[in-house]
Amino acid sequence: MDLTRRSYQKEILDQPDIPFADIERNMQELDFINTWLGGHAISLSGLRHFTGVKRTLTICEIGCGGGDNLRVLYRWCRKSQISVRVTGIDSNAHCIKVARERWEGKDAIWMHSDYREAVFPEGKPDIIFSSLFCHHFTDEELVFLFRWMDAHAGHGWFINDLQRHPLAFHSIRLLTKWFSRSYLVKNDAPLSVLRGFTRRDLEELLRKAGIGNFTIRWKWAFRWLVTRDL
């Protein structure tokens, strides 16, 4: 185990032939982890950074999975009397199908697409975000991703992702070993931490992408929230 630099070892979930029942179990457990370890709260914090006095929002998530993150943000907006429409983009058709079936309102667009090929016929979303998505990419791919978000967001974007830290690695390895019933989570959760970021990693990647006017904040548990104002 080397935490001095990012691992590029591929997660099982990145393979194209995973049975969907296994992916669905993985999504259920990740939603539980995001709920109880603060992941959804961090995404809400990112959203609140941009809301201010706005009463109408369009929000897009890339790598949306089954739509759990968007559902949390959508409910918060409705409770806060903010009119909101959401767009979820994912390259896995099964995930998009689940997201569409589980959605409780009509104010949503679901795209089965690589984010790089997504088209927004109604104009740029106000806010684009990703949660636990960036660590799947190489540094070079992330430079492109940051530039893409800069070009396609109307008001700004944020990412919610993992800190590469020894305590985070050992904690999630033990927790998933004891409590997870998903072989994907058992394997990929600790590996995700090894593919995560230090503050310096993120600063260097953002500068390589030519991104300015950003903030990086540490959040519990071992997460980074990066916000970019446009």
N, C-alpha and C positions, 0 to 999 in steps of 0.2 A: 504494500500500500504506500503510494507516494502522493502526498497532498500538496507538494510544492508546485505542481502544475496540473492543469486539467487532464483528465483521462479522456481518450477518444474511443475507448472500448464501447461497442454498440450494445444498447439494451435489447433484451428479447423483444420488447414491444415494438422496436423499430423494424423487425422482420415483417415481410409482407404476408405471411401465410399463417398467422396466429388465429385459431378458432375464435369466432366472435363471442361465444359463451365465456371464454377466458378473458377476453378484452372487457366484457361487460362486468365480470367480477372485479377486474382491476379498477374499472371506473368507480364502482360502488365503494371499494375500499379507499380509493384516493379522495372521494368526496367526504368520507368519514374522517380521514386524516386532515383534510383541509378545514373541516368544521371544527375539530377538536384541537388542532395545533395552530389555528389562527390563519390558515391560508386564505379563507374567504374574507376574513377581517382585513387582511392586507390589501386584497383587491378592492374592497370597499374604501379603504384609505386612499388608494390610488385614484379611484373615481371621484371622491370628495375633493381631491386636489383641484379638479377641473370644474366642478359644478358651480361654485360661487352663487351668483343670483340667477343662473340660467334655469328656466322652467321647461325647456324642451331640449332633449338630447337624442343623438343617435350614437350607438355604441357598437363596436365590432370587436369580436374576439377571434384571433387566429389560433388554430389548434384547439377548437372549442370542445372536443370530445362529445360527451352526452349533454352538454349545455348546463352543467351544474353551476359553473361560475356565473354565467349570464343570468341564470335564474335568481341567484342571490342579489346581483346588482339591479336587476329589473324590479324585484320586490322592494328593495330599498328606495328606488326612485319613485315607485308608485306611492309608498308610504310617505315620502317626502314631497308629494304633490308635484312631481316632475314628470311631464309627459315624455315617454321614452319609447324608442324603437331599437331593436337589437338585430345584429347580423352575426351568425356563427359560421366559421369556415373551418373545415376539416377535410383532410385527404382520404379519410376512411369513410366509405359510404355507409357502413353499419352504424358508426357513431352518429352520423347525421340523421339516419333513420330514427335512432333512439331519441335524439334531441327533439326531433319534430314531433314524435309521438308523446313525449313527456311534457311538451310545452303547454302552458295553461292559458295562454292568450293568443291573440292574432298579430301582435306587434312584433313579429320576428321573421327574418329571412334566413334560411339555412342553405349553405353552399357546400356541395361536395366538390372540393377543388384544392389543389395546391395553392397556398396563399399567394404565391407569386403570379398566378394566372387569374386571380379574382378581379372581377369588374364590378364597379359600383354605379349602376345606371342612374341612381337617384342622387348622385354626388358623393363627395367625401364624407365618411362618418366623422362626427365631431371628435370622438375618442376611439383609438384602437388600443387594444391591450392583449397581453398573453400571460398565462399563468402556468408555470412548470413546463414551458415549451422551449425556451431558449437553450436550456442545457443539452438538448438533443442535437445541437448543431456544432459544427466546427467554428473556430474563430473567424475564418474567411466567410463562412455562410452567415455568421452573425453580423458582420460588417454590412453585408448586403441587406439583411433583415432590418437593421436599424435604419438604413437609408430608405428602404421601402416604406417603413412606417412613417418616416418623416415626409415622404412624398404623398402618402395617401390619407393621412389624418388631417382633419380640419383645424382642430384646436390643440391637439397634443396626444401623447401616447404614454403608456406605462407598461412596465414588465414586473412580474412578481416571480422571483426564482430563487434558487437555492444557494446558500453559502457553503463553500467547501471548507469544512472544519472537522478536526478529529472527533470532537464530542458529538457533532451531528452525525457523523458516519457510524460511530459505535452505537449510539442511541437508537437510530432507526434500524440498524442491523439487528439489534436485540429485540426491539419492539415487534418488528415484522416476523422474526423467527418465532416468537412466543404467541403472537395473536393473529397473524395473517393466515388466510386460507387460500391465498392466491400465489401460485409459483411466480407469476410475473412481478408482483409486489415484493416478494421475498428476494428475488434476484435484482430487480431494477431499482428499488428504492435506495439501497446502499450505493449502488453504482451511480445513481443520479447525483448523489452528494459528491462523488469523485469527479463527476462531470460538471459540477457547479463552479462557483466563482468566488474569488476574493474581490475586495473593493478595487484593488489595483487592476485586476483583470478587466473589470467593467469599465474603469476609467480609460484604460488603453484602447479597448475595443470601440468605445464611443468616440474617442479622439481620432482613431483610424477611419471611422465612418464620417468624420467631419461634423459630428454632432456637438453643439454647444447648448448652453442654457438648460442643463439637466441637473437633477438632484439624485443622490443615491442615499437611501436611508436603510439602516439595519432594522429588521423587525424580528420579533419572536415568532416561531422558533427557527432560528438559523435561516432567515430569508433576507433577500434584498428587494427593496422597492425602488425602482428607477422611474422617475417621472421626467417627461420632456415637454416643455411649453413651446408652442409654435406662435 
